[in-house]
């Protein structure tokens, strides 16, 4: 028993390291937008293609990744993910040598396959190593905390490497960060290769001999009502998490609202700093979620956070434009409520996954694959952008409120397990 516990601790440590890398590589792709805009002459829209390609890859790899996880196990899938991640970073690095925007986007797309596979591994394995339920959610939340640290460090490191010469920024300026990421992946690959990783969900010889068609497995997994509703919830959550800070950044950076001057305009630098507080609050929220996760159920956490999130969004919309100064930065008071939303969105990913995976049994790998495919929900961000064009940045948060209302419904009603795998 002691050796088993020691092995679990080591496996958990590896999963935490991979959780960190998921966010570091993903946010690095997004932060590279300023570089590709300058080096390749990309438009503001095209500068985000790297980040979009990273998320788009989930749609193609989610379900195939779930099959790989089921048939080959956690260790093989993790090794494959790390190898693909190295390839994606190398291709992005190559774009700097050949000065090709297409090569850069291709590299980001390849890296997206890696991030999808890594998510397939770390979420269900941490949940399983924790014993499922509250303890499983607690481990996932702690992993998400490291994920937030990676998300925070990526843009900081990239900004340091670019320095003050933004107009002259090139891909090769970011090369040291890519070398660091590649080095961490190589180390992770070696550690994984020589480590014993639990395989609680790999198919048995009997299951292999009686494999069912992939479509049949997908349909069987979707028959779990609480899982299907959870997959929809995660599709919506991706837009909630990212749409809140994105619209705030645009709102504070716009000099005009229509033909009139924007009273909330503070410039891109201050706007970026305020939005950064949102991501910092996410890290704090995940640490708190991990700390109480063993005692407070996912259902209670997500229900409470969804309701508070709706109230904070209403406060953001209706608070009159009044400027406040904090730590030498002057910005609209309403943005304090926006930033606080990071505390409530922080635990939603892990909590929704924990509720959706409950009772799936042998269908966990396929469920994880479907879950990862739903990350493509990030492509709904342009919908909120179109709403902002029609009715304004702050009023676009009504879209966010609608999505949060669904997540509240899922926590209170949709997540109740009415069927368990035999």
N, C-alpha and C positions, 0 to 999 in steps of 0.2 A: 504493500500500500504506500509506503514511504517513497519507493522508487517511482510509482505511478504519479504521486503528487508532485515529485520533483520534475518529472517529465512534463506534466501539465504546466507547471510554472515556466519552464523553458519554452514550451510551445506558445504560451500566452505572451511572453516577452518578444518572441519572433513576430507574432501577429501585431503587437503594438508597434514594432518597428515598421512593418509593412503599412499599417494604418497611417503612420507619419508620412511615408513616401507617396501614398495615394494623393494626399492634399498638396504636398510639395510639388509634385510633377503637374497636377491638374492646374493649380494656381500659377505655376510658372508659365504654362501655355497662355493663360489669360494675361499675365503681366507682360508677356513678350509683345503685346499689341503695339505699344509705343515704339518698339524697335522696328517691327516689320513695316509700320506706317512710314517711318523715316527712310529706312534702307531701300524698301521696295516701292515706295510711292503709293502705298495702299490707301484707300479711302478709310474713313472712320468705320464704316460697315465691314469692309474687307479686313481691317486690322483685327477683328474679332473672330475671323474664320478659324484661327488656330484653336481657340477655346471651344467654338461651336463644333469643330471636327472631333475634338476630344470627347464631347458629350454624345455626338452622333454615333460614334463607334459602339456605344453601349447597346444601341438598337440592334446592331448586327451580331454582337458577341454575347449578349445576355443569355439567350436560350442555348446556343451551342456551348457556351461556357458552362452552363448548368449540366449539360450532358457529359462534358469532359470531367467535371467535378464528380459526378455520379460514377462514371466508369473507370476513371483513373485515380481518383482520390485527391485529398487536400494537398499532399506533398507535391505530386506531379503537377497539379494545376498551379500551385504557387511558383514552382520552378519555371514553368512555361511562362507565367505572367512576368516574372522578373526578367527572363530572357527577352521577351517581347518588349519590355520596358527599356532595356538597354538598346535594342534595335531602334526603337522610336526616338530616343535621345540622340543616338548616333546620326540618324537621318536629319533631325533638326539641326544638329551641329554642322552637318555637311552642307545645309542650305546656306550657311555663312561663307563657306569656302567657294561654292559655285554661284552664290548670290541669286538664289532662286526662291521666289515666294511659293511656288507650287511644291517644291521639295520640302519647304518648312511646314506647310499645311499637311502634306503627306506624313511627315514625321509626327505631327501632333495627333493625326488620325490613328497611326500605329500605336502611339503611346496610350491612346484611349482604349484600345483593346486590352492593353496591360492593366490599366486602372480598373476596367470592368472585371477582369479575371481576379485581380487582387481583392476587390470588394466581395466577389463571390466566395472567396476563401475566408477572409477575416471576419465578416459578419456572422455567418452561421457557426464557424468554429469557436469563436469567442462565446457566442450564445450557448453552445453545447458544453464547452469547458466550464462555464459557469453553472451548468446544471439547468439551463433554461429558466423560465419564470423571472422573478425579481433579480436573482443573482446573475442570471445570464444577461439581463438588461444592464446590470451594473457594470459588467466587464465591457460590454459594447460601448457604454457611455464613457468609460475611462479611455477606451481606444479612440473614441471620437474626440476626446480632449487632446490627445497627441495629434490627431488629424488636424485640429484647429491650430496647433502650434506650427505644423508644417505649412498650413495655409497662410499663417502670418509671416513666417520667415521667408517664404519664396519671394514675395514682392519687395520686402525689405532688402534682401540680398541683391536682387536684380537692380533696385534703385541705387544701391551703393556702387555696384559695378558700372552702371551707366554714368554716375556722377552728374555734373552740371551740364554736360554737353549733350542734352537730349536731342537736339537737331542733328547731331552727328552720330547718334547711336546706331550700332550695327550688331548683327547676331554674334559676331566674334567677341563683342564686349561681354556678352553673357556666357562665354565659353567656360570660365572657371566654375560657374554654378552648375553647368551641365556636366563638367568633369567630376564635380563633387557627387552629383546625383548618380552618375554612372558608377562611380567608386562604391557608393553605398549599395547600389543594386548588385554589384559584383560580390561584395562582402555578404549580402543577404543570400545570394545564390549559393555561395560556398557553405555558409552556416546551415541553410536548408538541406543541402545535399548530404550533409553528414549528421543530420538530426533525425530523431524519431518523432514523427508527427502523428497524433491520433487520427484514425480513419473511421469515425463512427457511422458515416453515411455511404461508404463505398459499396457498390453492389456486390452481393454474394455470388458464389458460383451458381447457385440455384436461380437467382435473379438474372444472371447473365444468360443462362440457358433458356430462360423464359422471357427474354426482352420483348417489350411491347413497342409498337410504333411510336415515334416521338410525338406525333400529334395526339395520340391516345394518352400519353403521359401528361402532355400539356392540359388536355381537357380534364383529365382526372384531378390534376392539381387545382384547376379553376373551379372544380366542384365544391371545394372548401370555401364556403361563402365568405368567411371572415378573412381568408387570404385574398380572394379576388377584390374585395372592398379595400383591403390594405394596399394592394398593388395600385389601385386608383388613387389612394391617399398619397402614396409616395410620388406618383406622377405629378400630383398637384403641389406637393411639398417642395419639389425642386424649384418651381417657379416662385413660391412664397419666399423661400430662403434667399434667392438671388434677386428677385424683383424688388424687394423692399429697399436694399441699399442702392441698387441701380437707379431707380427712379429718384431717390433722394439726391444722388450725385448729380443727375441731370437737372433737377430742380434748383439746387443751390449754385450750379455752374452756368445757368442760363441768364444772360444779361436782360433779356426781355421775355415777357409772357404775352404773346401776340404782338400788339403794337405798343404796349405799355412797358415801362421799366419794371423789372422784377424786384420788389422790395426785399426779397429773401436772398438776393445775389451776394455771394461771398467770394467767388472765384474758385478755380479748380483746386488750388492748394489746400485751402481751408475745408472745402467740400470733401476732398479726399481724406483729410484728417478726421472729420466727423464720421464719415462712413467707416473709417478704420476702427472707430469705437464700437460700431455694430459687430464687427468680426471679433473684436476683443471680448465683447459681452458674450458672444457665442462660446468662446473658450471657457469663460467663467461659468457659464450655464452648464456646460458639459461636465466640468469638474464637480459642480454641485449635484448634477444629475447622477454622476457616478457615486458620489458620497452617500446619497440617500436611496440609490437604486435598489439596495438590498432590503429596504423596509417599505418603500412606497412603490406600488405597482405601476407598470407602464400605462395602464388605462387611466389611473388617477393623474399621473404626470401630464399625459398628453391632453386630457380633458381640461385640466387647469390651465395649461400653457396656451391651448387654443383659445379659450375664453379670454384670458388676459391679453393675448395677441390681438383679438378683435377689438378690445377696449383701447389698447394702445394705438391701433390704426385709426380708430374713431377720433382719438385725441389728436393724432397727427393731422387729420383732415380738418378738424374744426377749431384747433387752437389759432387765435389771431396771430398775424405776423408780428412778432415781438423779438427783437434781437437781444441775446444774452452773451456775456463774455465769460468763458471758462478757460483757465490756463492760458490766457492771452489770445484765445481764438474767439472771434465774434461770429455767431451764427443764429439762425431762427430757433426759438424755443421749441417749436413743434418737432424739430429734429432730435430733441432729447428723447421724445417718445419713440421716434423711429429707431434710434440707436438701442433703446431698451428692448426692442423686439428681438434683438440678438439673444437675449436671455431665454426667451420662450421658444424660439425656433431651434435652439441648440440641441434639445433632447429629442426632437421629433423624428429624426432619421432612425436612431437606435430604437426608440420606443415603438414606432410603427412597425419596424422589422420584427421586433420581439413579439408583438401581438400577432402579426400575420403568420409567423413561423410556428406559433403554438399549435401543437397537435398534428403537424404535417407528417411526422415520422419519416418514412422512406421517401417522401416527396419533397423534403427540404432542399436537396440540390436543384431540382427543377423549379421549385418555388423561388430559390435564390436567383436562378437565371432569369425568370420572368420579372422578378423584382428589379434586377439590374437593367433589363431592357426598358423598364419604366422610367429610368433616369432620363430618357429622351424627352421627358416632360419639360426639360429646360428649354426646349424649342418653342414653348408657349410664351416665352419672354417677349417676342415681338408682338403678341396679342396685347399685352399690357402696354407696350410702346404705342400701338395704334390707338388704344383707349386714351392714353396721355395726349396724343396729338389732337384728339377730338374734344376732350373735356378737361384737360390739364393734368399735370404731374400728380398732385395730391389726390385728385378725384379718381385717378387710376388705381388708388389703393382700395376702392370698392371691389375691384376684381380680386385683390388679395383677401379682403374680408370674406368674399364668397368662397374662396378656396379654404380659408381657415374654418369656415362654418362646416364644410364637408369633413374636415379632419376632426372637428369637435363631434360631429355625428358618428364618425367611425370609432372614436374612443369610447363614446357612451353606449352606442348600439351595435354598430357594424363589426366591432372586434370580438364580440362574444362568440366563443367556440361552440358551435352546435353539432359539429362532426369531427371525429378524430380518426387518424389513419389506423387501420387494423394491424 
